[in-house]
Amino acid sequence: MSEGYTPTTEQVRSGYASDPVGEYHDPINAAANERAAARGFDRWLAEVERAAAEKAWGDLARIAYPLYEAAEAAYVGHKEPSTLLAPLGKLAAQTNPYQREEEK
């Protein structure tokens, strides 16, 4: 395998789920063990993706909020808000949808 090769998620999932260790311990229930391991992998992957999305949202909010404040300060005295300013305001006001409830 070359250093530049990255296996697909499905390849990693399949390798994780079909780990032969479970078969040596319980060959009769190998298929059930494989399905359970695959579900465990899916839960792990969902958590990794959620954590990455939470971090990305937080990073974006840290950038967007100061931009919103700067743009708002620049538009003081204008009757109509900029069409570019409105989305930043909405983003800055939203709660991170990827953050776990106990962390909010």
The first five atom37 places (N, CA, C, CB, O) and aatype in JSON, in Angstrom:
{
  "aatype": [12, 15, 6, 7, 18, 16, 14, 16, 16, 6, 5, 19, 1, 15, 7, 18, 0, 15, 3, 14, 19, 7, 6, 18, 8, 3, 14, 9, 2, 0, 0, 0, 2, 6, 1, 0, 0, 0, 1, 7, 13, 3, 1, 17, 10, 0, 6, 19, 6, 1, 0, 0, 0, 6, 11, 0, 17, 7, 3, 10, 0, 1, 9, 0, 18, 14, 10, 18, 6, 0, 0, 6, 0, 0, 18, 19, 7, 8, 11, 6, 14, 15, 16, 10, 10, 0, 14, 10, 7, 11, 10, 0, 0, 5, 16, 2, 14, 18, 5, 1, 6, 6, 6, 11],
  "atom_mask": [
    [1, 1, 1, 1, 1],
    [1, 1, 1, 1, 1],
    [1, 1, 1, 1, 1],
    [1, 1, 1, 0, 1],
    [1, 1, 1, 1, 1],
    [1, 1, 1, 1, 1],
    [1, 1, 1, 1, 1],
    [1, 1, 1, 1, 1],
    [1, 1, 1, 1, 1],
    [1, 1, 1, 1, 1],
    [1, 1, 1, 1, 1],
    [1, 1, 1, 1, 1],
    [1, 1, 1, 1, 1],
    [1, 1, 1, 1, 1],
    [1, 1, 1, 0, 1],
    [1, 1, 1, 1, 1],
    [1, 1, 1, 1, 1],
    [1, 1, 1, 1, 1],
    [1, 1, 1, 1, 1],
    [1, 1, 1, 1, 1],
    [1, 1, 1, 1, 1],
    [1, 1, 1, 0, 1],
    [1, 1, 1, 1, 1],
    [1, 1, 1, 1, 1],
    [1, 1, 1, 1, 1],
    [1, 1, 1, 1, 1],
    [1, 1, 1, 1, 1],
    [1, 1, 1, 1, 1],
    [1, 1, 1, 1, 1],
    [1, 1, 1, 1, 1],
    [1, 1, 1, 1, 1],
    [1, 1, 1, 1, 1],
    [1, 1, 1, 1, 1],
    [1, 1, 1, 1, 1],
    [1, 1, 1, 1, 1],
    [1, 1, 1, 1, 1],
    [1, 1, 1, 1, 1],
    [1, 1, 1, 1, 1],
    [1, 1, 1, 1, 1],
    [1, 1, 1, 0, 1],
    [1, 1, 1, 1, 1],
    [1, 1, 1, 1, 1],
    [1, 1, 1, 1, 1],
    [1, 1, 1, 1, 1],
    [1, 1, 1, 1, 1],
    [1, 1, 1, 1, 1],
    [1, 1, 1, 1, 1],
    [1, 1, 1, 1, 1],
    [1, 1, 1, 1, 1],
    [1, 1, 1, 1, 1],
    [1, 1, 1, 1, 1],
    [1, 1, 1, 1, 1],
    [1, 1, 1, 1, 1],
    [1, 1, 1, 1, 1],
    [1, 1, 1, 1, 1],
    [1, 1, 1, 1, 1],
    [1, 1, 1, 1, 1],
    [1, 1, 1, 0, 1],
    [1, 1, 1, 1, 1],
    [1, 1, 1, 1, 1],
    [1, 1, 1, 1, 1],
    [1, 1, 1, 1, 1],
    [1, 1, 1, 1, 1],
    [1, 1, 1, 1, 1],
    [1, 1, 1, 1, 1],
    [1, 1, 1, 1, 1],
    [1, 1, 1, 1, 1],
    [1, 1, 1, 1, 1],
    [1, 1, 1, 1, 1],
    [1, 1, 1, 1, 1],
    [1, 1, 1, 1, 1],
    [1, 1, 1, 1, 1],
    [1, 1, 1, 1, 1],
    [1, 1, 1, 1, 1],
    [1, 1, 1, 1, 1],
    [1, 1, 1, 1, 1],
    [1, 1, 1, 0, 1],
    [1, 1, 1, 1, 1],
    [1, 1, 1, 1, 1],
    [1, 1, 1, 1, 1],
    [1, 1, 1, 1, 1],
    [1, 1, 1, 1, 1],
    [1, 1, 1, 1, 1],
    [1, 1, 1, 1, 1],
    [1, 1, 1, 1, 1],
    [1, 1, 1, 1, 1],
    [1, 1, 1, 1, 1],
    [1, 1, 1, 1, 1],
    [1, 1, 1, 0, 1],
    [1, 1, 1, 1, 1],
    [1, 1, 1, 1, 1],
    [1, 1, 1, 1, 1],
    [1, 1, 1, 1, 1],
    [1, 1, 1, 1, 1],
    [1, 1, 1, 1, 1],
    [1, 1, 1, 1, 1],
    [1, 1, 1, 1, 1],
    [1, 1, 1, 1, 1],
    [1, 1, 1, 1, 1],
    [1, 1, 1, 1, 1],
    [1, 1, 1, 1, 1],
    [1, 1, 1, 1, 1],
    [1, 1, 1, 1, 1],
    [1, 1, 1, 1, 1]
  ],
  "atom_positions": [
    [[0.84, -1.16, 0.0], [0.0, 0.0, 0.0], [0.89, 1.24, 0.0], [-0.96, -0.01, 1.21], [1.83, 1.33, 0.79]],
    [[0.6, 2.18, -0.88], [1.42, 3.38, -0.94], [1.06, 4.33, 0.2], [1.22, 4.09, -2.3], [0.0, 4.23, 0.81]],
    [[1.97, 5.25, 0.49], [1.73, 6.2, 1.57], [0.57, 7.13, 1.26], [2.99, 7.02, 1.84], [-0.09, 7.63, 2.17]],
    [[0.31, 7.38, -0.02], [-0.76, 8.28, -0.41], [-2.14, 7.64, -0.41], [0.0, 0.0, 0.0], [-3.15, 8.33, -0.59]],
    [[-2.2, 6.34, -0.23], [-3.49, 5.63, -0.28], [-4.28, 5.85, 1.01], [-3.27, 4.13, -0.51], [-3.74, 5.72, 2.11]],
    [[-5.54, 6.17, 0.85], [-6.44, 6.29, 2.0], [-7.61, 5.36, 1.76], [-6.92, 7.77, 2.21], [-8.33, 5.52, 0.77]],
    [[-7.83, 4.38, 2.64], [-8.96, 3.48, 2.44], [-10.28, 4.23, 2.6], [-8.9, 2.3, 3.43], [-10.36, 5.23, 3.3]],
    [[-11.29, 3.73, 1.93], [-12.61, 4.34, 2.05], [-13.2, 4.0, 3.41], [-13.55, 3.87, 0.9], [-12.75, 3.07, 4.08]],
    [[-14.2, 4.75, 3.8], [-14.89, 4.47, 5.06], [-15.47, 3.06, 5.04], [-16.02, 5.5, 5.31], [-15.41, 2.35, 6.05]],
    [[-16.02, 2.65, 3.9], [-16.61, 1.31, 3.8], [-15.55, 0.22, 3.96], [-17.34, 1.15, 2.45], [-15.82, -0.82, 4.56]],
    [[-14.36, 0.44, 3.44], [-13.28, -0.54, 3.6], [-12.87, -0.66, 5.07], [-12.06, -0.15, 2.73], [-12.66, -1.76, 5.57]],
    [[-12.76, 0.48, 5.74], [-12.39, 0.45, 7.16], [-13.5, -0.2, 7.98], [-12.12, 1.89, 7.68], [-13.23, -1.0, 8.87]],
    [[-14.76, 0.14, 7.67], [-15.9, -0.45, 8.38], [-15.91, -1.96, 8.21], [-17.24, 0.15, 7.86], [-16.11, -2.7, 9.17]],
    [[-15.69, -2.41, 6.98], [-15.7, -3.85, 6.7], [-14.57, -4.55, 7.45], [-15.57, -4.1, 5.18], [-14.77, -5.62, 8.02]],
    [[-13.39, -3.95, 7.45], [-12.27, -4.54, 8.18], [-12.52, -4.58, 9.67], [0.0, 0.0, 0.0], [-12.19, -5.56, 10.34]],
    [[-13.09, -3.52, 10.19], [-13.39, -3.46, 11.63], [-14.45, -4.5, 11.99], [-13.87, -2.05, 12.03], [-14.32, -5.22, 12.98]],
    [[-15.49, -4.57, 11.17], [-16.61, -5.48, 11.45], [-16.23, -6.94, 11.31], [-17.78, -5.17, 10.54], [-16.73, -7.79, 12.04]],
    [[-15.34, -7.25, 10.37], [-14.99, -8.65, 10.14], [-13.68, -9.04, 10.81], [-14.9, -8.92, 8.65], [-13.03, -9.99, 10.39]],
    [[-13.31, -8.33, 11.85], [-12.11, -8.67, 12.62], [-12.21, -10.12, 13.06], [-11.94, -7.72, 13.87], [-13.18, -10.49, 13.72]],
    [[-11.23, -10.94, 12.71], [-11.34, -12.38, 12.99], [-11.28, -12.74, 14.47], [-10.26, -13.1, 12.28], [-11.59, -13.88, 14.82]],
    [[-10.91, -11.84, 15.34], [-10.81, -12.17, 16.76], [-12.14, -12.69, 17.29], [-10.37, -10.93, 17.58], [-12.17, -13.68, 18.02]],
    [[-13.23, -12.06, 16.92], [-14.55, -12.5, 17.37], [-14.88, -13.9, 16.89], [0.0, 0.0, 0.0], [-15.52, -14.67, 17.61]],
    [[-14.44, -14.25, 15.67], [-14.72, -15.57, 15.13], [-13.99, -16.65, 15.91], [-14.34, -15.64, 13.67], [-14.52, -17.74, 16.1]],
    [[-12.79, -16.37, 16.37], [-12.04, -17.37, 17.13], [-12.68, -17.62, 18.48], [-10.58, -16.92, 17.32], [-12.64, -18.74, 19.0]],
    [[-13.27, -16.6, 19.04], [-13.9, -16.75, 20.35], [-15.28, -17.38, 20.27], [-14.0, -15.4, 21.03], [-15.68, -18.12, 21.17]],
    [[-16.01, -17.1, 19.2], [-17.38, -17.6, 19.09], [-17.73, -17.83, 17.62], [-18.38, -16.6, 19.75], [-18.44, -17.02, 17.02]],
    [[-17.23, -18.91, 17.02], [-17.46, -19.13, 15.6], [-18.93, -19.33, 15.23], [-16.68, -20.32, 15.15], [-19.31, -19.07, 14.09]],
    [[-19.74, -19.76, 16.16], [-21.16, -19.99, 15.87], [-21.88, -18.67, 15.65], [-21.83, -20.79, 17.0], [-22.77, -18.58, 14.81]],
    [[-21.51, -17.66, 16.4], [-22.17, -16.36, 16.31], [-21.35, -15.32, 15.54], [-22.47, -15.84, 17.69], [-21.5, -14.13, 15.78]],
    [[-20.49, -15.77, 14.64], [-19.61, -14.85, 13.92], [-20.39, -13.79, 13.15], [-18.72, -15.63, 12.96], [-20.01, -12.62, 13.17]],
    [[-21.47, -14.17, 12.47], [-22.24, -13.2, 11.68], [-22.89, -12.16, 12.59], [-23.32, -13.92, 10.85], [-22.88, -10.97, 12.27]],
    [[-23.44, -12.6, 13.71], [-24.06, -11.65, 14.65], [-23.0, -10.72, 15.24], [-24.79, -12.41, 15.77], [-23.25, -9.53, 15.42]],
    [[-21.82, -11.27, 15.54], [-20.74, -10.44, 16.07], [-20.29, -9.4, 15.04], [-19.55, -11.31, 16.48], [-19.99, -8.26, 15.39]],
    [[-20.25, -9.81, 13.78], [-19.86, -8.89, 12.71], [-20.87, -7.76, 12.57], [-19.71, -9.64, 11.37], [-20.49, -6.6, 12.41]],
    [[-22.16, -8.09, 12.63], [-23.19, -7.05, 12.54], [-23.1, -6.1, 13.73], [-24.6, -7.69, 12.48], [-23.23, -4.88, 13.57]],
    [[-22.89, -6.64, 14.92], [-22.77, -5.8, 16.12], [-21.55, -4.9, 16.03], [-22.7, -6.68, 17.39], [-21.61, -3.73, 16.4]],
    [[-20.43, -5.45, 15.53], [-19.22, -4.64, 15.38], [-19.43, -3.54, 14.34], [-18.03, -5.52, 14.97], [-18.96, -2.42, 14.51]],
    [[-20.16, -3.86, 13.26], [-20.44, -2.86, 12.24], [-21.3, -1.73, 12.81], [-21.15, -3.5, 11.03], [-21.07, -0.56, 12.51]],
    [[-22.28, -2.08, 13.63], [-23.12, -1.04, 14.27], [-22.27, -0.19, 15.22], [-24.3, -1.69, 15.04], [-22.46, 1.03, 15.3]],
    [[-21.36, -0.83, 15.93], [-20.45, -0.08, 16.81], [-19.58, 0.88, 16.02], [0.0, 0.0, 0.0], [-19.36, 2.02, 16.44]],
    [[-19.08, 0.43, 14.87], [-18.29, 1.3, 14.01], [-19.13, 2.47, 13.53], [-17.72, 0.51, 12.81], [-18.66, 3.61, 13.51]],
    [[-20.37, 2.2, 13.12], [-21.25, 3.27, 12.65], [-21.49, 4.32, 13.73], [-22.59, 2.69, 12.18], [-21.52, 5.52, 13.44]],
    [[-21.66, 3.87, 14.99], [-21.85, 4.82, 16.1], [-20.59, 5.65, 16.3], [-22.2, 4.07, 17.4], [-20.66, 6.87, 16.51]],
    [[-19.43, 5.0, 16.23], [-18.17, 5.71, 16.39], [-18.0, 6.75, 15.28], [-16.99, 4.72, 16.39], [-17.64, 7.89, 15.56]],
    [[-18.26, 6.35, 14.04], [-18.11, 7.27, 12.91], [-19.07, 8.44, 13.02], [-18.33, 6.52, 11.59], [-18.69, 9.58, 12.74]],
    [[-20.31, 8.18, 13.43], [-21.28, 9.27, 13.59], [-20.79, 10.27, 14.64], [-22.66, 8.7, 14.0], [-20.96, 11.48, 14.46]],
    [[-20.2, 9.8, 15.71], [-19.68, 10.69, 16.75], [-18.49, 11.5, 16.24], [-19.27, 9.89, 18.0], [-18.37, 12.69, 16.54]],
    [[-17.61, 10.87, 15.47], [-16.47, 11.58, 14.89], [-16.96, 12.68, 13.95], [-15.53, 10.61, 14.14], [-16.46, 13.8, 13.98]],
    [[-17.94, 12.35, 13.11], [-18.49, 13.34, 12.18], [-19.2, 14.46, 12.92], [-19.45, 12.67, 11.2], [-19.08, 15.62, 12.53]],
    [[-19.94, 14.14, 13.99], [-20.62, 15.16, 14.78], [-19.61, 16.1, 15.43], [-21.52, 14.51, 15.85], [-19.79, 17.32, 15.42]],
    [[-18.56, 15.52, 15.99], [-17.53, 16.34, 16.65], [-16.83, 17.26, 15.65], [-16.5, 15.45, 17.36], [-16.54, 18.41, 15.96]],
    [[-16.57, 16.75, 14.45], [-15.94, 17.58, 13.41], [-16.87, 18.71, 12.98], [-15.56, 16.71, 12.2], [-16.43, 19.84, 12.78]],
    [[-18.16, 18.4, 12.84], [-19.13, 19.43, 12.46], [-19.27, 20.47, 13.56], [-20.5, 18.79, 12.16], [-19.37, 21.67, 13.28]],
    [[-19.27, 20.03, 14.82], [-19.36, 20.97, 15.95], [-18.16, 21.91, 15.95], [-19.43, 20.2, 17.3], [-18.32, 23.12, 16.14]],
    [[-16.97, 21.37, 15.72], [-15.77, 22.2, 15.7], [-15.82, 23.18, 14.53], [-14.51, 21.32, 15.61], [-15.5, 24.36, 14.7]],
    [[-16.23, 22.71, 13.36], [-16.31, 23.59, 12.19], [-17.31, 24.71, 12.42], [-16.7, 22.78, 10.95], [-17.04, 25.86, 12.07]],
    [[-18.45, 24.39, 13.01], [-19.47, 25.41, 13.3], [-18.9, 26.45, 14.27], [-20.75, 24.76, 13.89], [-19.07, 27.65, 14.08]],
    [[-18.23, 25.97, 15.31], [-17.64, 26.88, 16.29], [-16.57, 27.77, 15.67], [0.0, 0.0, 0.0], [-16.51, 28.97, 15.95]],
    [[-15.73, 27.19, 14.81], [-14.71, 27.97, 14.13], [-15.35, 29.04, 13.25], [-13.81, 27.06, 13.28], [-14.89, 30.19, 13.23]],
    [[-16.39, 28.68, 12.53], [-17.07, 29.64, 11.67], [-17.73, 30.74, 12.49], [-18.13, 28.93, 10.81], [-17.66, 31.92, 12.12]],
    [[-18.35, 30.37, 13.59], [-19.0, 31.38, 14.44], [-17.98, 32.35, 15.01], [-19.79, 30.7, 15.58], [-18.25, 33.55, 15.12]],
    [[-16.8, 31.85, 15.39], [-15.75, 32.73, 15.92], [-15.29, 33.73, 14.87], [-14.55, 31.9, 16.42], [-14.88, 34.84, 15.21]],
    [[-15.35, 33.34, 13.6], [-14.97, 34.25, 12.52], [-16.13, 35.17, 12.17], [-14.52, 33.45, 11.28], [-15.94, 36.37, 11.97]],
    [[-17.33, 34.61, 12.09], [-18.5, 35.37, 11.61], [-18.93, 36.46, 12.59], [-19.65, 34.43, 11.36], [-19.31, 37.55, 12.16]],
    [[-18.88, 36.18, 13.88], [-19.4, 37.16, 14.84], [-18.6, 38.46, 14.82], [-19.38, 36.58, 16.24], [-19.21, 39.53, 14.77]],
    [[-17.27, 38.43, 14.85], [-16.53, 39.69, 14.74], [-16.78, 40.4, 13.41], [-15.04, 39.44, 14.9], [-16.84, 41.63, 13.37]],
    [[-16.93, 39.64, 12.32], [-17.26, 40.26, 11.03], [-18.61, 40.95, 11.09], [-17.25, 39.21, 9.91], [-18.78, 42.06, 10.58]],
    [[-19.57, 40.29, 11.72], [-20.91, 40.86, 11.87], [-20.84, 42.15, 12.67], [-21.86, 39.85, 12.55], [-21.43, 43.16, 12.28]],
    [[-20.12, 42.12, 13.79], [-20.02, 43.32, 14.62], [-19.34, 44.46, 13.86], [-19.25, 43.02, 15.92], [-19.77, 45.61, 13.95]],
    [[-18.29, 44.15, 13.12], [-17.58, 45.18, 12.35], [-18.47, 45.75, 11.25], [-16.3, 44.61, 11.74], [-18.51, 46.96, 11.03]],
    [[-19.19, 44.87, 10.56], [-20.09, 45.33, 9.5], [-21.23, 46.14, 10.07], [-20.64, 44.14, 8.71], [-21.63, 47.15, 9.48]],
    [[-21.75, 45.72, 11.22], [-22.84, 46.46, 11.86], [-22.36, 47.85, 12.25], [-23.35, 45.69, 13.11], [-23.09, 48.83, 12.06]],
    [[-21.16, 47.95, 12.8], [-20.61, 49.25, 13.19], [-20.41, 50.14, 11.96], [-19.28, 49.06, 13.93], [-20.6, 51.36, 12.04]],
    [[-20.03, 49.55, 10.84], [-19.81, 50.32, 9.62], [-21.11, 50.84, 9.03], [-19.08, 49.47, 8.59], [-21.12, 51.84, 8.31]],
    [[-22.22, 50.17, 9.32], [-23.51, 50.55, 8.74], [-24.36, 51.4, 9.68], [-24.27, 49.33, 8.35], [-25.54, 51.62, 9.41]],
    [[-23.79, 51.86, 10.78], [-24.54, 52.7, 11.71], [-25.03, 53.94, 10.97], [-23.67, 53.1, 12.95], [-24.25, 54.59, 10.27]],
    [[-26.29, 54.25, 11.12], [-26.86, 55.42, 10.47], [-27.54, 55.12, 9.15], [0.0, 0.0, 0.0], [-28.29, 55.94, 8.63]],
    [[-27.3, 53.94, 8.61], [-27.98, 53.55, 7.38], [-29.32, 52.91, 7.73], [-27.1, 52.57, 6.53], [-29.41, 52.15, 8.69]],
    [[-30.33, 53.23, 6.97], [-31.67, 52.7, 7.26], [-31.81, 51.24, 6.87], [-32.73, 53.53, 6.55], [-32.47, 50.47, 7.57]],
    [[-31.2, 50.84, 5.78], [-31.35, 49.47, 5.28], [-30.08, 48.67, 5.57], [-31.67, 49.48, 3.75], [-28.98, 49.11, 5.22]],
    [[-30.21, 47.5, 6.19], [-29.01, 46.7, 6.42], [-28.5, 46.11, 5.11], [-29.29, 45.56, 7.44], [-29.27, 45.89, 4.18]],
    [[-27.25, 45.87, 5.05], [-26.64, 45.27, 3.86], [-27.18, 43.86, 3.66], [-25.1, 45.26, 3.98], [-27.46, 43.16, 4.63]],
    [[-27.32, 43.46, 2.42], [-27.76, 42.08, 2.16], [-26.68, 41.09, 2.58], [-28.1, 41.9, 0.66], [-26.98, 39.92, 2.83]],
    [[-25.45, 41.54, 2.66], [-24.38, 40.66, 3.14], [-24.36, 40.56, 4.65], [-23.03, 41.14, 2.64], [-23.89, 39.57, 5.21]],
    [[-24.88, 41.58, 5.32], [-24.86, 41.62, 6.78], [-25.9, 40.69, 7.39], [-25.1, 43.04, 7.26], [-25.64, 40.08, 8.43]],
    [[-27.05, 40.56, 6.78], [-28.13, 39.75, 7.35], [-27.74, 38.29, 7.59], [-29.34, 39.8, 6.43], [-28.01, 37.78, 8.68]],
    [[-27.11, 37.58, 6.63], [-26.73, 36.19, 6.91], [-25.73, 36.06, 8.05], [-26.15, 35.56, 5.65], [-25.79, 35.11, 8.83]],
    [[-24.8, 37.01, 8.15], [-23.84, 36.96, 9.25], [-24.54, 37.12, 10.59], [-22.77, 38.05, 9.09], [-24.19, 36.45, 11.56]],
    [[-25.52, 37.99, 10.64], [-26.28, 38.18, 11.88], [-27.04, 36.93, 12.27], [0.0, 0.0, 0.0], [-27.07, 36.57, 13.44]],
    [[-27.64, 36.28, 11.29], [-28.37, 35.04, 11.57], [-27.43, 33.96, 12.08], [-29.11, 34.54, 10.31], [-27.74, 33.26, 13.05]],
    [[-26.27, 33.82, 11.43], [-25.3, 32.81, 11.84], [-24.79, 33.1, 13.25], [-24.13, 32.75, 10.85], [-24.71, 32.19, 14.08]],
    [[-24.46, 34.34, 13.52], [-23.92, 34.71, 14.83], [-24.93, 34.46, 15.95], [-23.48, 36.17, 14.84], [-24.55, 34.17, 17.08]],
    [[-26.21, 34.57, 15.63], [-27.26, 34.42, 16.65], [-27.65, 32.96, 16.88], [-28.48, 35.21, 16.26], [-28.27, 32.64, 17.9]],
    [[-27.3, 32.08, 15.97], [-27.73, 30.68, 16.09], [-26.88, 29.91, 17.08], [-27.68, 30.0, 14.73], [-25.7, 30.19, 17.29]],
    [[-27.51, 28.93, 17.69], [-26.81, 27.99, 18.55], [-26.23, 26.88, 17.68], [-27.75, 27.41, 19.66], [-26.85, 26.47, 16.7]],
    [[-25.07, 26.4, 18.03], [-24.42, 25.33, 17.28], [-25.31, 24.08, 17.31], [-23.01, 25.02, 17.85], [-25.49, 23.5, 18.38]],
    [[-25.87, 23.66, 16.16], [-26.75, 22.5, 16.15], [-26.02, 21.17, 16.38], [-27.5, 22.44, 14.85], [-26.66, 20.15, 16.65]],
    [[-24.71, 21.17, 16.26], [-23.94, 19.94, 16.43], [-23.44, 19.74, 17.85], [-22.77, 19.94, 15.48], [-22.92, 18.68, 18.19]],
    [[-23.6, 20.77, 18.68], [-23.13, 20.67, 20.06], [-24.08, 19.8, 20.87], [-23.01, 22.07, 20.7], [-25.3, 19.91, 20.73]],
    [[-23.52, 18.95, 21.71], [-24.36, 18.09, 22.55], [-25.14, 18.94, 23.53], [-23.49, 17.05, 23.31], [-24.7, 20.02, 23.93]],
    [[-26.31, 18.46, 23.92], [-27.19, 19.21, 24.82], [-26.51, 19.58, 26.13], [-28.43, 18.39, 25.11], [-26.67, 20.7, 26.61]],
    [[-25.76, 18.65, 26.72], [-25.15, 18.92, 28.02], [-24.03, 19.96, 27.93], [-24.59, 17.64, 28.62], [-23.62, 20.5, 28.96]],
    [[-23.54, 20.26, 26.71], [-22.47, 21.24, 26.54], [-23.01, 22.64, 26.26], [-21.55, 20.82, 25.42], [-22.26, 23.61, 26.37]],
    [[-24.29, 22.77, 25.89], [-24.85, 24.06, 25.49], [-25.02, 24.97, 26.67], [-26.18, 23.87, 24.81], [-25.48, 26.1, 26.52]]
  ]
}
